[in-house]
Amino acid sequence: MLNSPLLKKYCGAAKKKGLWANIHAKRKRGESPAKPGDKDYPTEKAIKESQGADKRVTWKYGDGTYSGELIPSKETSTHRYARTENGKIKVLPKKKN
């Protein structure tokens, strides 16, 4: 019952599939890929986000260098949050311009 498409649609549980899911679906339908300049062509930002290029972050603390994966949903105007290798959440201040 919980896997029902109608239930997901009306409860808001349905998620967007993402850029690569759309590309693979288009290939499966036999359509040609979008060319640069077409309305359907993904932006550089969309491609970068789907590849996860900006999700890893490193910082120095004391004598060590630590790393983690950014949590975009928790980001504020002044701070970013990252989950470390052992599962802890680290608060990182944003750089001032």
MOCOR-V512527 format. One record per backbone hydrogen bond with DSSP energy under -0.5 kcal/mol. NH is the residue of the N-H (numbers start at 1). CO is the residue of the C=O. E is the energy in kcal/mol with one decimal. If there is no record, write none. Layout:
NH;CO;E  NH;CO;E
This chain:
4;1;-1.4  8;4;-2.2  9;5;-2.2  10;6;-2.4  11;7;-2.0  12;8;-0.8  13;8;-1.4  14;8;-1.4  22;18;-1.7  23;19;-2.1  24;20;-2.5  25;21;-2.1  26;22;-2.1  27;23;-2.0  28;24;-2.2  29;25;-1.8  30;26;-0.6  30;27;-1.0  31;26;-1.9  38;35;-2.4  41;38;-0.8  47;43;-2.0  48;44;-2.6  49;45;-2.5  50;46;-2.0  51;47;-1.5  52;48;-0.8  53;48;-1.6  55;52;-1.1  57;68;-2.5  59;66;-2.6  61;64;-2.3  64;61;-1.8  66;59;-3.2  68;57;-2.2  69;83;-2.2  70;55;-4.0  71;81;-2.7  72;70;-0.6  74;71;-1.4  75;72;-1.0  76;79;-2.6  80;92;-3.3  82;90;-2.3  83;69;-2.7  84;82;-0.6  84;88;-3.3  85;67;-0.6  87;84;-1.7  90;82;-3.3  90;88;-0.5  92;80;-3.4  92;90;-0.5  94;78;-2.6
